[in-house]
Amino acid sequence: MADARHKRAAVLIGSDANSRHTVAESSNINERGESRFDFICSVDLSICNRGNCPSFVIASGAEILDVTLASREITPVIS
């Protein structure tokens, strides 16, 4: 991230994060989700996920585990 920031390059990250945080529309927060949220804040990325459509579905429930992150300058063009 520091290299991208130094070069003023846009960043887009698609992740199968397997972590939960309510800021990304998950139903609860786990330790990995808390770590992911701290990272996102520390490098000034935006969460591009919108809505509450689950990305992981099993018989016992559904959850949003996949997260798309982007640098703030390109967030407006992500859909």
All heavy atoms as a GROMACS GRO file, in nm:
protein
  590
    1MET      N    1   0.081  -0.119   0.000
    1MET     CA    2   0.000   0.000   0.000
    1MET      C    3   0.086   0.126   0.000
    1MET      O    4   0.051   0.221  -0.066
    1MET     CB    5  -0.094   0.000   0.120
    1MET     CG    6  -0.210  -0.096   0.109
    1MET     SD    7  -0.319  -0.066  -0.032
    1MET     CE    8  -0.368   0.100  -0.009
    2ALA      N    9   0.195   0.124   0.073
    2ALA     CA   10   0.281   0.242   0.078
    2ALA      C   11   0.338   0.273  -0.061
    2ALA      O   12   0.346   0.389  -0.100
    2ALA     CB   13   0.393   0.222   0.178
    3ASP      N   14   0.375   0.168  -0.134
    3ASP     CA   15   0.429   0.187  -0.269
    3ASP      C   16   0.323   0.245  -0.361
    3ASP      O   17   0.350   0.337  -0.438
    3ASP     CB   18   0.481   0.054  -0.323
    3ASP     CG   19   0.563   0.072  -0.450
    3ASP    OD1   20   0.644   0.167  -0.454
    3ASP    OD2   21   0.545  -0.008  -0.542
    4ALA      N   22   0.201   0.193  -0.352
    4ALA     CA   23   0.092   0.246  -0.435
    4ALA      C   24   0.062   0.391  -0.399
    4ALA      O   25   0.041   0.474  -0.487
    4ALA     CB   26  -0.034   0.161  -0.416
    5ARG      N   27   0.063   0.422  -0.271
    5ARG     CA   28   0.038   0.559  -0.228
    5ARG      C   29   0.149   0.651  -0.279
    5ARG      O   30   0.123   0.760  -0.327
    5ARG     CB   31   0.029   0.564  -0.076
    5ARG     CG   32  -0.026   0.694  -0.024
    5ARG     CD   33  -0.049   0.693   0.126
    5ARG     NE   34  -0.126   0.575   0.163
    5ARG     CZ   35  -0.102   0.504   0.273
    5ARG    NH1   36  -0.007   0.537   0.356
    5ARG    NH2   37  -0.176   0.398   0.300
    6HIS      N   38   0.274   0.605  -0.270
    6HIS     CA   39   0.388   0.685  -0.317
    6HIS      C   40   0.378   0.712  -0.467
    6HIS      O   41   0.407   0.822  -0.513
    6HIS     CB   42   0.519   0.612  -0.285
    6HIS     CG   43   0.641   0.681  -0.336
    6HIS    ND1   44   0.689   0.797  -0.281
    6HIS    CD2   45   0.723   0.650  -0.440
    6HIS    CE1   46   0.796   0.835  -0.349
    6HIS    NE2   47   0.818   0.747  -0.446
    7LYS      N   48   0.334   0.613  -0.543
    7LYS     CA   49   0.320   0.627  -0.689
    7LYS      C   50   0.186   0.688  -0.729
    7LYS      O   51   0.159   0.706  -0.847
    7LYS     CB   52   0.337   0.491  -0.755
    7LYS     CG   53   0.476   0.436  -0.742
    7LYS     CD   54   0.487   0.298  -0.805
    7LYS     CE   55   0.628   0.246  -0.790
    7LYS     NZ   56   0.644   0.112  -0.846
    8ARG      N   57   0.101   0.715  -0.629
    8ARG     CA   58  -0.034   0.766  -0.653
    8ARG      C   59  -0.114   0.676  -0.745
    8ARG      O   60  -0.189   0.719  -0.832
    8ARG     CB   61  -0.030   0.908  -0.706
    8ARG     CG   62   0.033   1.004  -0.607
    8ARG     CD   63   0.038   1.142  -0.660
    8ARG     NE   64   0.114   1.225  -0.567
    8ARG     CZ   65   0.080   1.347  -0.533
    8ARG    NH1   66  -0.026   1.402  -0.586
    8ARG    NH2   67   0.154   1.415  -0.449
    9ALA      N   68  -0.094   0.546  -0.725
    9ALA     CA   69  -0.164   0.446  -0.805
    9ALA      C   70  -0.296   0.408  -0.738
    9ALA      O   71  -0.304   0.400  -0.615
    9ALA     CB   72  -0.077   0.322  -0.820
   10ALA      N   73  -0.397   0.385  -0.817
   10ALA     CA   74  -0.525   0.339  -0.764
   10ALA      C   75  -0.512   0.193  -0.723
   10ALA      O   76  -0.434   0.118  -0.781
   10ALA     CB   77  -0.633   0.354  -0.870
   11VAL      N   78  -0.587   0.154  -0.621
   11VAL     CA   79  -0.582   0.018  -0.569
   11VAL      C   80  -0.722  -0.040  -0.568
   11VAL      O   81  -0.817   0.025  -0.524
   11VAL     CB   82  -0.523   0.017  -0.425
   11VAL    CG1   83  -0.530  -0.122  -0.365
   11VAL    CG2   84  -0.381   0.070  -0.425
   12LEU      N   85  -0.734  -0.164  -0.617
   12LEU     CA   86  -0.860  -0.238  -0.612
   12LEU      C   87  -0.827  -0.378  -0.562
   12LEU      O   88  -0.742  -0.446  -0.620
   12LEU     CB   89  -0.925  -0.245  -0.749
   12LEU     CG   90  -1.056  -0.322  -0.758
   12LEU    CD1   91  -1.165  -0.255  -0.675
   12LEU    CD2   92  -1.100  -0.333  -0.903
   13ILE      N   93  -0.893  -0.421  -0.454
   13ILE     CA   94  -0.866  -0.551  -0.393
   13ILE      C   95  -0.998  -0.626  -0.382
   13ILE      O   96  -1.091  -0.579  -0.318
   13ILE     CB   97  -0.804  -0.536  -0.253
   13ILE    CG1   98  -0.673  -0.458  -0.259
   13ILE    CG2   99  -0.783  -0.674  -0.189
   13ILE    CD1  100  -0.619  -0.419  -0.122
   14GLY      N  101  -1.004  -0.743  -0.443
   14GLY     CA  102  -1.117  -0.833  -0.425
   14GLY      C  103  -1.071  -0.944  -0.332
   14GLY      O  104  -0.966  -1.004  -0.354
   15SER      N  105  -1.147  -0.971  -0.227
   15SER     CA  106  -1.099  -1.069  -0.130
   15SER      C  107  -1.208  -1.166  -0.087
   15SER      O  108  -1.323  -1.130  -0.072
   15SER     CB  109  -1.042  -0.998  -0.007
   15SER     OG  110  -1.144  -0.932   0.064
   16ASP      N  111  -1.165  -1.289  -0.070
   16ASP     CA  112  -1.246  -1.391  -0.004
   16ASP      C  113  -1.196  -1.391   0.139
   16ASP      O  114  -1.110  -1.469   0.177
   16ASP     CB  115  -1.224  -1.526  -0.072
   16ASP     CG  116  -1.304  -1.637  -0.008
   16ASP    OD1  117  -1.383  -1.610   0.086
   16ASP    OD2  118  -1.289  -1.753  -0.049
   17ALA      N  119  -1.244  -1.296   0.217
   17ALA     CA  120  -1.183  -1.261   0.345
   17ALA      C  121  -1.211  -1.360   0.457
   17ALA      O  122  -1.133  -1.370   0.551
   17ALA     CB  123  -1.230  -1.122   0.387
   18ASN      N  124  -1.321  -1.434   0.450
   18ASN     CA  125  -1.359  -1.524   0.559
   18ASN      C  126  -1.349  -1.457   0.695
   18ASN      O  127  -1.303  -1.515   0.792
   18ASN     CB  128  -1.276  -1.652   0.556
   18ASN     CG  129  -1.311  -1.739   0.438
   18ASN    OD1  130  -1.425  -1.739   0.392
   18ASN    ND2  131  -1.215  -1.809   0.386
   19SER      N  132  -1.390  -1.332   0.699
   19SER     CA  133  -1.394  -1.258   0.825
   19SER      C  134  -1.524  -1.180   0.828
   19SER      O  135  -1.582  -1.151   0.724
   19SER     CB  136  -1.273  -1.166   0.837
   19SER     OG  137  -1.271  -1.073   0.732
   20ARG      N  138  -1.568  -1.147   0.947
   20ARG     CA  139  -1.698  -1.082   0.961
   20ARG      C  140  -1.685  -0.949   1.034
   20ARG      O  141  -1.618  -0.939   1.136
   20ARG     CB  142  -1.793  -1.172   1.039
   20ARG     CG  143  -1.820  -1.301   0.968
   20ARG     CD  144  -1.906  -1.390   1.050
   20ARG     NE  145  -1.932  -1.511   0.973
   20ARG     CZ  146  -1.972  -1.623   1.025
   20ARG    NH1  147  -1.990  -1.633   1.154
   20ARG    NH2  148  -1.995  -1.727   0.948
   21HIS      N  149  -1.751  -0.848   0.979
   21HIS     CA  150  -1.760  -0.719   1.046
   21HIS      C  151  -1.886  -0.650   0.997
   21HIS      O  152  -1.917  -0.652   0.878
   21HIS     CB  153  -1.638  -0.633   1.016
   21HIS     CG  154  -1.620  -0.523   1.117
   21HIS    ND1  155  -1.704  -0.415   1.125
   21HIS    CD2  156  -1.528  -0.508   1.216
   21HIS    CE1  157  -1.666  -0.336   1.223
   21HIS    NE2  158  -1.558  -0.392   1.281
   22THR      N  159  -1.957  -0.588   1.087
   22THR     CA  160  -2.083  -0.524   1.052
   22THR      C  161  -2.064  -0.408   0.955
   22THR      O  162  -2.156  -0.375   0.881
   22THR     CB  163  -2.156  -0.475   1.179
   22THR    OG1  164  -2.066  -0.392   1.255
   22THR    CG2  165  -2.200  -0.592   1.265
   23VAL      N  166  -1.946  -0.348   0.949
   23VAL     CA  167  -1.922  -0.240   0.855
   23VAL      C  168  -1.928  -0.288   0.711
   23VAL      O  169  -1.955  -0.210   0.620
   23VAL     CB  170  -1.788  -0.167   0.887
   23VAL    CG1  171  -1.669  -0.249   0.844
   23VAL    CG2  172  -1.784  -0.031   0.822
   24ALA      N  173  -1.906  -0.418   0.689
   24ALA     CA  174  -1.917  -0.477   0.554
   24ALA      C  175  -2.046  -0.557   0.541
   24ALA      O  176  -2.055  -0.650   0.463
   24ALA     CB  177  -1.796  -0.565   0.526
   25GLU      N  178  -2.145  -0.522   0.622
   25GLU     CA  179  -2.280  -0.582   0.618
   25GLU      C  180  -2.288  -0.725   0.671
   25GLU      O  181  -2.388  -0.792   0.650
   25GLU     CB  182  -2.339  -0.576   0.476
   25GLU     CG  183  -2.346  -0.437   0.417
   25GLU     CD  184  -2.442  -0.344   0.491
   25GLU    OE1  185  -2.535  -0.390   0.557
   25GLU    OE2  186  -2.422  -0.222   0.481
   26SER      N  187  -2.184  -0.774   0.738
   26SER     CA  188  -2.195  -0.905   0.803
   26SER      C  189  -2.288  -0.892   0.924
   26SER      O  190  -2.309  -0.782   0.976
   26SER     CB  191  -2.058  -0.954   0.850
   26SER     OG  192  -1.978  -0.991   0.741
   27SER      N  193  -2.338  -1.005   0.970
   27SER     CA  194  -2.433  -1.002   1.081
   27SER      C  195  -2.366  -0.984   1.217
   27SER      O  196  -2.432  -0.948   1.314
   27SER     CB  197  -2.515  -1.132   1.082
   27SER     OG  198  -2.429  -1.243   1.101
   28ASN      N  199  -2.236  -1.009   1.224
   28ASN     CA  200  -2.164  -0.991   1.351
   28ASN      C  201  -2.017  -0.962   1.322
   28ASN      O  202  -1.977  -0.946   1.208
   28ASN     CB  203  -2.180  -1.114   1.442
   28ASN     CG  204  -2.127  -1.241   1.378
   28ASN    OD1  205  -2.051  -1.238   1.282
   28ASN    ND2  206  -2.170  -1.354   1.430
   29ILE      N  207  -1.936  -0.956   1.428
   29ILE     CA  208  -1.794  -0.926   1.416
   29ILE      C  209  -1.714  -1.039   1.478
   29ILE      O  210  -1.747  -1.085   1.587
   29ILE     CB  211  -1.759  -0.794   1.488
   29ILE    CG1  212  -1.837  -0.678   1.427
   29ILE    CG2  213  -1.609  -0.766   1.483
   29ILE    CD1  214  -1.826  -0.548   1.505
   30ASN      N  215  -1.610  -1.086   1.406
   30ASN     CA  216  -1.518  -1.182   1.468
   30ASN      C  217  -1.378  -1.120   1.471
   30ASN      O  218  -1.358  -1.008   1.422
   30ASN     CB  219  -1.520  -1.318   1.397
   30ASN     CG  220  -1.470  -1.316   1.255
   30ASN    OD1  221  -1.411  -1.220   1.208
   30ASN    ND2  222  -1.495  -1.424   1.183
   31GLU      N  223  -1.282  -1.190   1.530
   31GLU     CA  224  -1.148  -1.135   1.547
   31GLU      C  225  -1.083  -1.101   1.413
   31GLU      O  226  -1.020  -0.996   1.398
   31GLU     CB  227  -1.061  -1.234   1.624
   31GLU     CG  228  -0.926  -1.178   1.664
   31GLU     CD  229  -0.848  -1.274   1.752
   31GLU    OE1  230  -0.910  -1.349   1.830
   31GLU    OE2  231  -0.725  -1.273   1.740
   32ARG      N  232  -1.100  -1.189   1.314
   32ARG     CA  233  -1.044  -1.161   1.181
   32ARG      C  234  -1.110  -1.038   1.119
   32ARG      O  235  -1.044  -0.959   1.052
   32ARG     CB  236  -1.062  -1.281   1.089
   32ARG     CG  237  -0.970  -1.396   1.124
   32ARG     CD  238  -0.994  -1.511   1.030
   32ARG     NE  239  -1.134  -1.548   1.037
   32ARG     CZ  240  -1.181  -1.670   1.035
   32ARG    NH1  241  -1.100  -1.771   1.022
   32ARG    NH2  242  -1.310  -1.695   1.043
   33GLY      N  243  -1.240  -1.022   1.142
   33GLY     CA  244  -1.310  -0.905   1.091
   33GLY      C  245  -1.260  -0.777   1.154
   33GLY      O  246  -1.246  -0.674   1.088
   34GLU      N  247  -1.232  -0.783   1.283
   34GLU     CA  248  -1.177  -0.667   1.353
   34GLU      C  249  -1.039  -0.631   1.297
   34GLU      O  250  -1.009  -0.515   1.272
   34GLU     CB  251  -1.168  -0.696   1.503
   34GLU     CG  252  -1.152  -0.572   1.588
   34GLU     CD  253  -1.270  -0.478   1.582
   34GLU    OE1  254  -1.385  -0.523   1.595
   34GLU    OE2  255  -1.246  -0.357   1.563
   35SER      N  256  -0.955  -0.733   1.273
   35SER     CA  257  -0.822  -0.709   1.215
   35SER      C  258  -0.834  -0.650   1.075
   35SER      O  259  -0.761  -0.558   1.039
   35SER     CB  260  -0.742  -0.838   1.209
   35SER     OG  261  -0.712  -0.885   1.337
   36ARG      N  262  -0.926  -0.705   0.995
   36ARG     CA  263  -0.947  -0.654   0.860
   36ARG      C  264  -0.991  -0.508   0.864
   36ARG      O  265  -0.940  -0.424   0.789
   36ARG     CB  266  -1.050  -0.737   0.785
   36ARG     CG  267  -1.074  -0.688   0.643
   36ARG     CD  268  -1.188  -0.760   0.576
   36ARG     NE  269  -1.313  -0.722   0.640
   36ARG     CZ  270  -1.426  -0.788   0.626
   36ARG    NH1  271  -1.432  -0.897   0.555
   36ARG    NH2  272  -1.535  -0.746   0.686
   37PHE      N  273  -1.083  -0.475   0.953
   37PHE     CA  274  -1.132  -0.339   0.965
   37PHE      C  275  -1.018  -0.244   1.006
   37PHE      O  276  -1.005  -0.135   0.951
   37PHE     CB  277  -1.246  -0.332   1.066
   37PHE     CG  278  -1.304  -0.195   1.082
   37PHE    CD1  279  -1.373  -0.135   0.979
   37PHE    CD2  280  -1.286  -0.126   1.200
   37PHE    CE1  281  -1.426  -0.007   0.993
   37PHE    CE2  282  -1.338   0.000   1.216
   37PHE     CZ  283  -1.408   0.060   1.112
   38ASP      N  284  -0.934  -0.286   1.100
   38ASP     CA  285  -0.819  -0.204   1.141
   38ASP      C  286  -0.726  -0.179   1.023
   38ASP      O  287  -0.676  -0.067   1.005
   38ASP     CB  288  -0.742  -0.272   1.255
   38ASP     CG  289  -0.820  -0.275   1.385
   38ASP    OD1  290  -0.920  -0.200   1.399
   38ASP    OD2  291  -0.782  -0.353   1.474
   39PHE      N  292  -0.701  -0.282   0.941
   39PHE     CA  293  -0.616  -0.266   0.823
   39PHE      C  294  -0.678  -0.166   0.726
   39PHE      O  295  -0.609  -0.076   0.676
   39PHE     CB  296  -0.594  -0.401   0.754
   39PHE     CG  297  -0.534  -0.389   0.617
   39PHE    CD1  298  -0.399  -0.360   0.602
   39PHE    CD2  299  -0.613  -0.404   0.504
   39PHE    CE1  300  -0.343  -0.346   0.475
   39PHE    CE2  301  -0.557  -0.391   0.377
   39PHE     CZ  302  -0.422  -0.362   0.363
   40ILE      N  303  -0.805  -0.182   0.697
   40ILE     CA  304  -0.874  -0.092   0.602
   40ILE      C  305  -0.860   0.053   0.647
   40ILE      O  306  -0.829   0.141   0.567
   40ILE     CB  307  -1.022  -0.132   0.589
   40ILE    CG1  308  -1.034  -0.267   0.519
   40ILE    CG2  309  -1.102  -0.025   0.515
   40ILE    CD1  310  -1.172  -0.330   0.530
   41CYS      N  311  -0.880   0.077   0.776
   41CYS     CA  312  -0.868   0.213   0.828
   41CYS      C  313  -0.724   0.264   0.823
   41CYS      O  314  -0.701   0.380   0.790
   41CYS     CB  315  -0.919   0.219   0.971
   41CYS     SG  316  -1.097   0.194   0.985
   42SER      N  317  -0.629   0.176   0.851
   42SER     CA  318  -0.489   0.219   0.857
   42SER      C  319  -0.433   0.258   0.721
   42SER      O  320  -0.340   0.338   0.713
   42SER     CB  321  -0.401   0.112   0.922
   42SER     OG  322  -0.382   0.003   0.834
   43VAL      N  323  -0.487   0.201   0.613
   43VAL     CA  324  -0.436   0.233   0.479
   43VAL      C  325  -0.536   0.316   0.398
   43VAL      O  326  -0.516   0.338   0.279
   43VAL     CB  327  -0.394   0.106   0.402
   43VAL    CG1  328  -0.276   0.039   0.470
   43VAL    CG2  329  -0.508   0.010   0.385
   44ASP      N  330  -0.643   0.361   0.463
   44ASP     CA  331  -0.740   0.452   0.403
   44ASP      C  332  -0.806   0.395   0.277
   44ASP      O  333  -0.809   0.459   0.172
   44ASP     CB  334  -0.675   0.587   0.373
   44ASP     CG  335  -0.777   0.697   0.350
   44ASP    OD1  336  -0.886   0.690   0.410
   44ASP    OD2  337  -0.749   0.790   0.273
   45LEU      N  338  -0.855   0.271   0.288
   45LEU     CA  339  -0.931   0.211   0.179
   45LEU      C  340  -1.080   0.224   0.206
   45LEU      O  341  -1.122   0.245   0.320
   45LEU     CB  342  -0.896   0.062   0.165
   45LEU     CG  343  -0.756   0.031   0.115
   45LEU    CD1  344  -0.730  -0.119   0.122
   45LEU    CD2  345  -0.736   0.081  -0.027
   46SER      N  346  -1.159   0.210   0.103
   46SER     CA  347  -1.305   0.212   0.115
   46SER      C  348  -1.359   0.073   0.087
   46SER      O  349  -1.309   0.002   0.001
   46SER     CB  350  -1.367   0.308   0.013
   46SER     OG  351  -1.327   0.440   0.038
   47ILE      N  352  -1.464   0.036   0.159
   47ILE     CA  353  -1.534  -0.090   0.134
   47ILE      C  354  -1.638  -0.062   0.026
   47ILE      O  355  -1.722   0.027   0.041
   47ILE     CB  356  -1.600  -0.142   0.262
   47ILE    CG1  357  -1.493  -0.171   0.366
   47ILE    CG2  358  -1.683  -0.267   0.231
   47ILE    CD1  359  -1.549  -0.206   0.503
   48CYS      N  360  -1.632  -0.136  -0.083
   48CYS     CA  361  -1.721  -0.111  -0.196
   48CYS      C  362  -1.849  -0.194  -0.191
   48CYS      O  363  -1.942  -0.168  -0.267
   48CYS     CB  364  -1.648  -0.140  -0.327
   48CYS     SG  365  -1.504  -0.033  -0.351
   49ASN      N  366  -1.855  -0.293  -0.103
   49ASN     CA  367  -1.975  -0.376  -0.093
   49ASN      C  368  -2.096  -0.290  -0.060
   49ASN      O  369  -2.088  -0.200   0.024
   49ASN     CB  370  -1.960  -0.482   0.016
   49ASN     CG  371  -1.855  -0.584  -0.014
   49ASN    OD1  372  -1.747  -0.549  -0.059
   49ASN    ND2  373  -1.885  -0.709   0.013
   50ARG      N  374  -2.207  -0.320  -0.124
   50ARG     CA  375  -2.334  -0.251  -0.096
   50ARG      C  376  -2.443  -0.356  -0.087
   50ARG      O  377  -2.442  -0.454  -0.159
   50ARG     CB  378  -2.369  -0.151  -0.206
   50ARG     CG  379  -2.268  -0.039  -0.220
   50ARG     CD  380  -2.270   0.052  -0.097
   50ARG     NE  381  -2.171   0.158  -0.108
   50ARG     CZ  382  -2.054   0.157  -0.047
   50ARG    NH1  383  -2.018   0.056   0.028
   50ARG    NH2  384  -1.969   0.258  -0.061
   51GLY      N  385  -2.536  -0.333   0.001
   51GLY     CA  386  -2.646  -0.426   0.017
   51GLY      C  387  -2.612  -0.539   0.111
   51GLY      O  388  -2.508  -0.539   0.176
   52ASN      N  389  -2.702  -0.634   0.120
   52ASN     CA  390  -2.682  -0.743   0.215
   52ASN      C  391  -2.702  -0.880   0.152
   52ASN      O  392  -2.748  -0.973   0.216
   52ASN     CB  393  -2.775  -0.725   0.335
   52ASN     CG  394  -2.921  -0.719   0.294
   52ASN    OD1  395  -2.953  -0.728   0.176
   52ASN    ND2  396  -3.008  -0.700   0.390
   53CYS      N  397  -2.665  -0.894   0.025
   53CYS     CA  398  -2.674  -1.021  -0.043
   53CYS      C  399  -2.558  -1.111   0.001
   53CYS      O  400  -2.441  -1.074  -0.016
   53CYS     CB  401  -2.668  -1.000  -0.195
   53CYS     SG  402  -2.688  -1.152  -0.289
   54PRO      N  403  -2.587  -1.227   0.061
   54PRO     CA  404  -2.479  -1.315   0.110
   54PRO      C  405  -2.390  -1.365  -0.001
   54PRO      O  406  -2.434  -1.393  -0.112
   54PRO     CB  407  -2.554  -1.432   0.173
   54PRO     CG  408  -2.695  -1.390   0.185
   54PRO     CD  409  -2.719  -1.282   0.086
   55SER      N  410  -2.261  -1.377   0.030
   55SER     CA  411  -2.166  -1.434  -0.065
   55SER      C  412  -2.125  -1.575  -0.023
   55SER      O  413  -2.050  -1.641  -0.094
   55SER     CB  414  -2.043  -1.344  -0.077
   55SER     OG  415  -1.981  -1.328   0.049
   56PHE      N  416  -2.175  -1.621   0.090
   56PHE     CA  417  -2.146  -1.755   0.142
   56PHE      C  418  -2.276  -1.811   0.199
   56PHE      O  419  -2.336  -1.750   0.287
   56PHE     CB  420  -2.039  -1.746   0.251
   56PHE     CG  421  -2.007  -1.878   0.317
   56PHE    CD1  422  -1.932  -1.974   0.250
   56PHE    CD2  423  -2.051  -1.906   0.444
   56PHE    CE1  424  -1.901  -2.095   0.310
   56PHE    CE2  425  -2.022  -2.027   0.505
   56PHE     CZ  426  -1.946  -2.122   0.438
   57VAL      N  427  -2.323  -1.923   0.146
   57VAL     CA  428  -2.450  -1.980   0.188
   57VAL      C  429  -2.432  -2.129   0.214
   57VAL      O  430  -2.381  -2.202   0.129
   57VAL     CB  431  -2.560  -1.959   0.081
   57VAL    CG1  432  -2.692  -2.020   0.128
   57VAL    CG2  433  -2.576  -1.813   0.047
   58ILE      N  434  -2.473  -2.173   0.334
   58ILE     CA  435  -2.476  -2.315   0.370
   58ILE      C  436  -2.608  -2.343   0.438
   58ILE      O  437  -2.684  -2.250   0.468
   58ILE     CB  438  -2.356  -2.356   0.459
   58ILE    CG1  439  -2.354  -2.274   0.588
   58ILE    CG2  440  -2.226  -2.342   0.384
   58ILE    CD1  441  -2.248  -2.318   0.687
   59ALA      N  442  -2.637  -2.469   0.465
   59ALA     CA  443  -2.765  -2.508   0.524
   59ALA      C  444  -2.792  -2.436   0.657
   59ALA      O  445  -2.906  -2.402   0.687
   59ALA     CB  446  -2.770  -2.659   0.544
   60SER      N  447  -2.688  -2.410   0.735
   60SER     CA  448  -2.709  -2.350   0.867
   60SER      C  449  -2.712  -2.198   0.864
   60SER      O  450  -2.732  -2.134   0.968
   60SER     CB  451  -2.600  -2.397   0.964
   60SER     OG  452  -2.473  -2.358   0.918
   61GLY      N  453  -2.692  -2.136   0.748
   61GLY     CA  454  -2.699  -1.991   0.743
   61GLY      C  455  -2.628  -1.932   0.624
   61GLY      O  456  -2.574  -2.002   0.539
   62ALA      N  457  -2.627  -1.800   0.620
   62ALA     CA  458  -2.564  -1.725   0.510
   62ALA      C  459  -2.492  -1.605   0.568
   62ALA      O  460  -2.531  -1.552   0.672
   62ALA     CB  461  -2.670  -1.681   0.410
   63GLU      N  462  -2.387  -1.564   0.499
   63GLU     CA  463  -2.306  -1.453   0.550
   63GLU      C  464  -2.236  -1.383   0.434
   63GLU      O  465  -2.217  -1.441   0.327
   63GLU     CB  466  -2.200  -1.508   0.647
   63GLU     CG  467  -2.134  -1.404   0.733
   63GLU     CD  468  -2.229  -1.330   0.822
   63GLU    OE1  469  -2.288  -1.391   0.913
   63GLU    OE2  470  -2.246  -1.209   0.801
   64ILE      N  471  -2.198  -1.258   0.455
   64ILE     CA  472  -2.120  -1.183   0.358
   64ILE      C  473  -1.974  -1.194   0.401
   64ILE      O  474  -1.934  -1.136   0.502
   64ILE     CB  475  -2.163  -1.035   0.352
   64ILE    CG1  476  -2.309  -1.027   0.308
   64ILE    CG2  477  -2.072  -0.956   0.259
   64ILE    CD1  478  -2.368  -0.889   0.317
   65LEU      N  479  -1.894  -1.273   0.328
   65LEU     CA  480  -1.753  -1.292   0.362
   65LEU      C  481  -1.660  -1.234   0.257
   65LEU      O  482  -1.542  -1.211   0.283
   65LEU     CB  483  -1.722  -1.442   0.378
   65LEU     CG  484  -1.799  -1.514   0.488
   65LEU    CD1  485  -1.760  -1.661   0.490
   65LEU    CD2  486  -1.775  -1.451   0.624
   66ASP      N  487  -1.710  -1.211   0.136
   66ASP     CA  488  -1.628  -1.157   0.028
   66ASP      C  489  -1.637  -1.004   0.032
   66ASP      O  490  -1.745  -0.949   0.044
   66ASP     CB  491  -1.675  -1.209  -0.107
   66ASP     CG  492  -1.672  -1.360  -0.113
   66ASP    OD1  493  -1.579  -1.419  -0.054
   66ASP    OD2  494  -1.761  -1.420  -0.173
   67VAL      N  495  -1.522  -0.940   0.023
   67VAL     CA  496  -1.517  -0.794   0.036
   67VAL      C  497  -1.433  -0.734  -0.076
   67VAL      O  498  -1.327  -0.786  -0.108
   67VAL     CB  499  -1.456  -0.754   0.173
   67VAL    CG1  500  -1.450  -0.604   0.188
   67VAL    CG2  501  -1.537  -0.814   0.287
   68THR      N  502  -1.483  -0.627  -0.136
   68THR     CA  503  -1.408  -0.552  -0.236
   68THR      C  504  -1.366  -0.420  -0.174
   68THR      O  505  -1.448  -0.347  -0.118
   68THR     CB  506  -1.494  -0.526  -0.361
   68THR    OG1  507  -1.536  -0.652  -0.414
   68THR    CG2  508  -1.416  -0.450  -0.466
   69LEU      N  509  -1.236  -0.391  -0.183
   69LEU     CA  510  -1.178  -0.269  -0.127
   69LEU      C  511  -1.118  -0.186  -0.239
   69LEU      O  512  -1.068  -0.241  -0.337
   69LEU     CB  513  -1.069  -0.302  -0.026
   69LEU     CG  514  -1.106  -0.400   0.086
   69LEU    CD1  515  -0.981  -0.441   0.162
   69LEU    CD2  516  -1.207  -0.337   0.177
   70ALA      N  517  -1.120  -0.054  -0.224
   70ALA     CA  518  -1.061   0.033  -0.326
   70ALA      C  519  -1.005   0.158  -0.261
   70ALA      O  520  -1.052   0.202  -0.157
   70ALA     CB  521  -1.165   0.070  -0.430
   71SER      N  522  -0.906   0.216  -0.328
   71SER     CA  523  -0.856   0.346  -0.283
   71SER      C  524  -0.968   0.448  -0.309
   71SER      O  525  -1.049   0.434  -0.401
   71SER     CB  526  -0.727   0.384  -0.355
   71SER     OG  527  -0.739   0.367  -0.493
   72ARG      N  528  -0.970   0.550  -0.227
   72ARG     CA  529  -1.082   0.645  -0.229
   72ARG      C  530  -1.102   0.715  -0.364
   72ARG      O  531  -1.214   0.747  -0.402
   72ARG     CB  532  -1.068   0.747  -0.118
   72ARG     CG  533  -1.080   0.683   0.018
   72ARG     CD  534  -1.094   0.784   0.128
   72ARG     NE  535  -1.096   0.719   0.257
   72ARG     CZ  536  -1.204   0.667   0.315
   72ARG    NH1  537  -1.319   0.673   0.253
   72ARG    NH2  538  -1.197   0.610   0.433
   73GLU      N  539  -0.994   0.738  -0.438
   73GLU     CA  540  -1.009   0.812  -0.562
   73GLU      C  541  -1.082   0.732  -0.670
   73GLU      O  542  -1.138   0.791  -0.763
   73GLU     CB  543  -0.874   0.862  -0.616
   73GLU     CG  544  -0.776   0.754  -0.658
   73GLU     CD  545  -0.687   0.705  -0.546
   73GLU    OE1  546  -0.712   0.736  -0.429
   73GLU    OE2  547  -0.592   0.631  -0.577
   74ILE      N  548  -1.085   0.599  -0.661
   74ILE     CA  549  -1.158   0.523  -0.763
   74ILE      C  550  -1.289   0.466  -0.711
   74ILE      O  551  -1.367   0.412  -0.788
   74ILE     CB  552  -1.072   0.410  -0.823
   74ILE    CG1  553  -1.035   0.304  -0.718
   74ILE    CG2  554  -0.950   0.465  -0.891
   74ILE    CD1  555  -0.978   0.178  -0.778
   75THR      N  556  -1.317   0.480  -0.582
   75THR     CA  557  -1.440   0.425  -0.525
   75THR      C  558  -1.565   0.473  -0.600
   75THR      O  559  -1.656   0.394  -0.626
   75THR     CB  560  -1.450   0.460  -0.376
   75THR    OG1  561  -1.337   0.401  -0.310
   75THR    CG2  562  -1.577   0.407  -0.314
   76PRO      N  563  -1.574   0.601  -0.641
   76PRO     CA  564  -1.695   0.646  -0.710
   76PRO      C  565  -1.724   0.574  -0.842
   76PRO      O  566  -1.839   0.572  -0.888
   76PRO     CB  567  -1.670   0.795  -0.736
   76PRO     CG  568  -1.569   0.834  -0.633
   76PRO     CD  569  -1.482   0.712  -0.615
   77VAL      N  570  -1.625   0.514  -0.906
   77VAL     CA  571  -1.648   0.449  -1.034
   77VAL      C  572  -1.668   0.298  -1.022
   77VAL      O  573  -1.687   0.230  -1.122
   77VAL     CB  574  -1.535   0.478  -1.136
   77VAL    CG1  575  -1.526   0.627  -1.164
   77VAL    CG2  576  -1.403   0.424  -1.088
   78ILE      N  577  -1.666   0.245  -0.900
   78ILE     CA  578  -1.688   0.103  -0.877
   78ILE      C  579  -1.839   0.080  -0.868
   78ILE      O  580  -1.909   0.149  -0.798
   78ILE     CB  581  -1.622   0.056  -0.744
   78ILE    CG1  582  -1.475   0.094  -0.740
   78ILE    CG2  583  -1.646  -0.092  -0.721
   78ILE    CD1  584  -1.384   0.009  -0.819
   79SER      N  585  -1.887  -0.021  -0.940
   79SER     CA  586  -2.030  -0.054  -0.928
   79SER      C  587  -2.048  -0.204  -0.923
   79SER      O  588  -1.960  -0.280  -0.953
   79SER     CB  589  -2.108   0.004  -1.046
   79SER     OG  590  -2.063  -0.047  -1.168
   0.00000   0.00000   0.00000
